[in-house]
C-alpha cells in the first residue's frame, strides 16, 4: 500500500510557504502523493466544521506544488463535478498533467452542499447519470484527435483540444461516493474509488467489495482498480481508526492494507489544531511538521 499526504490547503497552515515546504518535504520523506480537496462556499449558518471554512482551490494548489516537486504524484480528492463544466475541467486537468510531467490523479464527486449547487446554477437531480457522461466527455477530450459528444446533459461539437495530457489516454479518474450505486459506478467506469472523510473505516472492506464486484462484471481486472483512502488522522486519545498514538495509527494503516486499500493518504486538514483558520499559524505548522515526519512511510 502506498502512503500519501494531505497538502496544507485548509485553515491556518494553508500558506504559500507551507504549500512549498510540505510538498518538498513529503517528496523527500518518501510519501507517494499529495492531495487537495474542493470547497467553494460555506453557509452563513449553521457553522460547518473548521476544515471547510477557508480552503484553497484544489487545482491551483496542485499547480503551485507541481512547480516545486519532481516525482511525487498530485491528486485532488475530489472536484465536485456539478459545479464545473467537463470541458473546462478537461482543459485544466490536461494542462496540469503537462506542467507536472504526468503526475495528476483526478478525483470526482457529485457534490452535496445545497449552497454550492445554488450558487453555481447546478442541479442535484440525476447526479449519477451526469457523472457517467462527465467522465466520457473528459476521456474523449483527452484521448481523441477530434472529439465529439452528444449526450443528455453535455454536448461537445466536433473539435480538438490540445495539448493532450502526458498520461495516456489521460489522467486516472477516481470516483467518490458511498451509496451502492456510486460504489458500483466507480468500479465500472473509473480507474478507482476514494473514501470520504466520514467513512467508517471498520466497514471499508464491504465498500471495496462492491467496487471490485462491479469492475469484474464490467470485464475489468478488479485487482487493477485503485482504492484510495482519505486517512483523517486524530493523534491523542484512542478512538476510531487512525487515532491514538503514532504506533496505533501506523498499525491501522497496515490493517487498511489488509482490507484492500491500495493507497492511504494521511490528511491533517481535519485536525482542528491545524485546519481551523482561527488557530495560530505557527503552532499549526509546527504540529503538522511533527506529524509529517512521524508518519513518514517505512
GIDAZI-V280273 format. One record per run of one state. SS is the DSSP state (~ for helix, > for strand, _ for the rest). FROM is the first residue (numbers start at 1). TO is the last residue. If there is no record, write none. Layout:
SS_FROM_TO ; SS_FROM_TO
This chain:
__1_1 ; >_2_6 ; __7_9 ; >_10_10 ; ~_11_13 ; __14_15 ; ~_16_29 ; __30_32 ; >_33_36 ; __37_49 ; ~_50_52 ; __53_54 ; >_55_55 ; __56_57 ; ~_58_66 ; __67_72 ; >_73_80 ; ~_81_83 ; __84_85 ; ~_86_99 ; __100_103 ; >_104_109 ; __110_113 ; ~_114_120 ; __121_126 ; ~_127_143 ; __144_146 ; >_147_150 ; __151_154 ; >_155_159 ; __160_171 ; >_172_175 ; __176_179 ; ~_180_189 ; __190_191 ; >_192_194 ; __195_200 ; ~_201_217 ; __218_221 ; ~_222_224 ; __225_225 ; >_226_232 ; __233_233 ; >_234_235 ; __236_242 ; >_243_244 ; __245_245 ; ~_246_258 ; __259_262 ; >_263_267 ; __268_280 ; ~_281_294 ; __295_298
